[in-house]
Amino acid sequence: MNREEPLEPHRLPPLNREPLRAARPRATLLCLSHLRWGFVYQRPQHLMSRLARDYDVLFFEEPIFEGHAAPRLESHAAAPGVTLLVPQLPAGMRETQAIRAQRELLDAYLAEQQAAELLLWYFTPMSLAFTGHLRGQVVIFDCMDELSAFRHAPPALVDMERRLMTRADVVFTGGHSLWEAKRRHHANIHAMPSSVDVAHFAAARQPLPAGRRSAAAQWRALAEWPFIHLARHSSVRQYLEAAFHPHAMRTLMEVEQLATVMGMVRAGLGISVVPTLTLFHFQQEGLATRPLALPGLTRQIYLVRRRDRGLSVAAQALYARVMQQRPMHAEMPSKQ
């Protein structure tokens, strides 16, 4: 006859009687910058993209003056954990009005966010004009350049920097010589030279994104790469930015000439998007091209001539050749 063995009671782990602690909310880091996030990927982007791992970063840019609409604050995600804030102010606004408008826009945004803790990181002392009333737990002045030596520097810059020095808890300089020039003005100042973001530039050595993807997939793939851009006034740049909107691009450099774009791409610094007609610049050993079939990246090109004047023999020959080679589906504009 089998004997039943008594079952061992199931032993539970001892109860933790420590009171449960709520997760601490992330502090807000407000960065005041004279450089735009989408211009060149350099020191502000290097630092803020890393600080965003532990802080909610607000990257406040200088205002854009255009139109006549009421002041507003444009915001969108620039990178994981980084929110870009750009004041949109009406053209012709006086300096005192612009300062007041920026202060009101920023105060309203911060009140809405209800930040538990606020840190202030200044790349430009001029932002003190509309943030001087804010009381951050920590105030950092990152003096990456001698801004007063720049052309068209505001006359008030030197005085604003002196005021910021008295408020800052810590000062960083973008190089040793700048530290030498500033060290007498603050007791807690440190040389922190700018460097190269290895991970950012290493992406240029990876294979190009494949061309046969959905539009959304192509946008995501392109957005991960450092871009070599033509200048903002070029039509190529304007079409590209309109097509990319609202996606953010990782701008590495802006240049004026396609030959310069080619040289930088060939050096492995990044990628670029150019019209098909310009590809002869990029027929170089070591370069690869991919067609992009994305909405907004197609434009119409017109051939314009005076109706009341004849063409020279050479111009007429060129006109006839272009008209002969135009796509069959192209529509001729109606004559006025």
N, C-alpha and C positions, 0 to 999 in steps of 0.2 A: 504494500500500500504506500502510495506516494505521499510524502509529507509536504504540505505547503509552507514555503519559507515566507516569513513576514516581509512585506515590501518595505524597502528603505524610504523614508519620507523624502520628498523632493526638496532639496535645500536651495532656497532663494538667496541671492546675494544680499548682504546687509543694506538697509535703506540709507541713502545719503540724506541726512537731515539738514544739509546746508541749504539756506534759502536760495531759490532760483534767481539768477541775475539776468536782467534784460540786456540784450545786445546793445552795446554803446553805439549811438548814431555816429556816422562819419562826420568829421569836421569839414567845413567849407573853406576852400582856399581861393581867395579872389586875387587873380593875377591882372595887374594893370600894365598893358604893353603898348609901346609905340610901333611895334612890328605886327603885321597881320599874320594870322595863323597860316593862311594859304599862300603866303609869299615864298619864303625860302625856309626849308626845314633845318633849323639851326638851334641855338641855345634855348630859347623859350620852349620850343617843341620838345627838345631833348629832355628838359627838366619836367615840364608839366605832364607829359605823357607817362613819365615814371611816377611822379607824385600822385597821379590819378589812381594808382593802385591802392592808396590809403586815404585819399581825400576826394571830395567832390570839387573838382576844379572848375572855376568860372573864369574864362579867358576874355577879358574886357578890352576891346580894341578901340582905337580912335574913331570918332564919328565919321559918317559919310554924309556929305551935304548935297542934297539933290531934291528937285521938285519943291512943292509948297505945302505938302501934307503936314499934319501935326506931328511932333516928335514921337517916335516909337522906338522900342528896343527889339531888334531882330535876334532871335536865339535859335540855335540848332546844334546838334551833336557834332563836334569836330573830330573826336577820337573817343575810344572807350573811357568814360569817366570825365571827359572834358566837354563842357558846354561853352560854345562861342557866343558872346554877346556883342552886338554891333549897334550902336546908336544911329538911327536914321533921322537926320535933322534937316529942316528946310534950308534951301540955298539962301545965302544972304544974311543968315542969322549972326548977330553980333557976338563977340567973344563972351561977354558977361551972360548973355542969354543962353549960349551953348553950354557954359559951365553949369548954370542953374538947371537946364534941361537934363544934362547927363546925371546930375545929382538926384533929381526927382525920379528919373527912369531907373537908376540903380537902386535907390531906396525902396521903390515899389517892388522891384524884383526880389530883393533880399527879404523884404517883409513877407512876400508870398511864399518864399522857400522856407522860412522859419528855421534858419540855420542855428543849430545848438551851439556851435563854436565857429568863430571866424578868424582866419589868418589872412594877412595882407602881404602880397608879394609884388613889389614895384620894380618894373623895368624902366620906367620913366618918372622922374619927379613931377612932371607937369600934371599927372593924374591927381596929385595932392589937392589941386584946386577944387575938385568936386568930391573928394573922399576924405578930406581933412577931419570931418566930423565923425568918421567911423572909428570905432575902438576895437581893434583886433587883439586877440590874445597874444599874437606874435606879429611883428612888423619886420619884413625883410626888404632891404634895398639891394637889388642885384644890378650893380653898375657895370654892365657888360661893355660899354663904350664911353668915351669922353664926349657926351652928346653936345656939350657947349661948343665943341670945336667943329661941329658939323655946319655945313653951309645952310643958311636960313634958320639957324637955331633961334628959338624964341628968346628975347632979351631977359625974360623973367626966369630963365632956366637955372642960372647960377644961384639965385636966391631961393628958388624952390628946392634945389638940391641941398642947400644948407639947412633948410627947414626939415627936409626928410631925414637928413643925417641925425638931427636931434631927436627924432621920433623913433628911428629904427632900432630894433633890438640887436640886429646883426646886419653887417654889410658884406657883400661878396663883390669881388672885382673880376672882370673878364681876363685879366692877365697880371703878370708881376709888376710891370711898369706902372700900370694903373693903380695897383695896390701901393706902390711907393709914393705916388702922387696924392693918394687919399688917406693914407694911414694916420696922418696927424689929426684927422677930423673925426675919428671915431675910435672908441676903445676896443670894440669887438668887430674888427674888420679882417677878412681873410681873402687871400688870392685864390680864385677858383677858375683857372683858365678853361676856355671852351675847348671842346675836343670833337672827335669824329664819332658819329653814331654808327658803330660797326654793323649792327643788325640792319639798320636802315639802308646802308650802301651795299651790304652783302646781297640784298634782294636783286640787285642788278645783274648778278652772276647766275641767277636761276634761269631755266628755260622760259621763253616767251609764252604768255598765255595762248592757248589754242584759239584759232579763229572760229571754228565751228561750234559755237555754244549759243545758248539763248541770250537775248539782250541783257536780262538781269544778271546772268552768270558772267557775261563779259564785263559788265560794269563792276561787279565785285572783284573780278580778277585784276582789272586795270587799276582800281582804287588802291590796291595793296602795293603798287609800284611807285618809286620816286619818279616824278615827271620832269622832263626838260621842256619848258614852255617857251613859246614865242612871246614877245612883249604884249601887254594887255591891249594896246591900241591896234594890234593886228586882227584882221578878220578871222584868221584861223583860230586864234585864241578865243575870240568872242563866240564863235560857233561851238567850240569845244566846251566852254564853260556853260553855255546855254543847254547843250545836249547832256552834260553831266548833272546839271541841277536836278534835285537837291543833294546829290552825292558829293562828298568832299574828295578833293584830289590831294595827293601828297606832293606838293610843289617843291622841287629841289632848287631850280634855278630858272630865271627868266633871261632870255637872250634876244638879240635883234635879228640875227641872220640864220637861215636854214643850214648854212655850212657849219656854223658853230653848234647847232643842234646835232648835226651828224657827228661832229668830232667828239662831243660829250657822250653821245650814245655809244659810239665806237669805243670810247675809253671805259665803258662799263658803268657809268655813273647813274644811268636810268633809262627810261623809255620816252618816246614821244609819239604823238598822233599828228600826221601831216596829210595834206591832200594828195590824191593819186598823181596829179600832174607834177608834183615835186619829187617823186621817188627817184629821179635820176641822181639827186644829191646823195642818196643812200645806197647806191649800187656799189658797195664797198665790201672787200673781203672781211668776213667776220660778222657782218650785219644780216639780220633776218627781218622780213616784213610779214605782216599778217593783215588780211583784209578785215575791216570792221563793218558789219551790217547792223548799225545801230540807229534808232530813230533820232532825227535831228542832225545827223552828220552828213546830210546831202544838201547841197546848195546849187542854185541855178546861176549860170554865168551868161551874161548878155554881151553881145557885140553891138556897140553904139556908133552910129555915124550921123553926120549932118545930112538932112534931107535936101537942103538947098544948095549943096556944093558937091561937085564930082570928086572922085578919088584919083590919085596918081596911078600910073600903071602898076607900080609895085604894090601899093595899098589895095588896088582893086583885085590883084591876083591873090593877095593874102585873104581878103574878104571872101572871095569865091571859094578858096580852099577851106576856110573855116566853115562856111555854110554847107559845103559838100560833106564835111566830116561830122557835122552835128548829129546827135542821136535822132533817129527817126521819130521817136515819141515826143521830142521837144516841141513845145508849143511856141508859136511866134506871138509876141505881144500885139495887141490891136493898135492900129495907127490912130493917132490923135490929130 
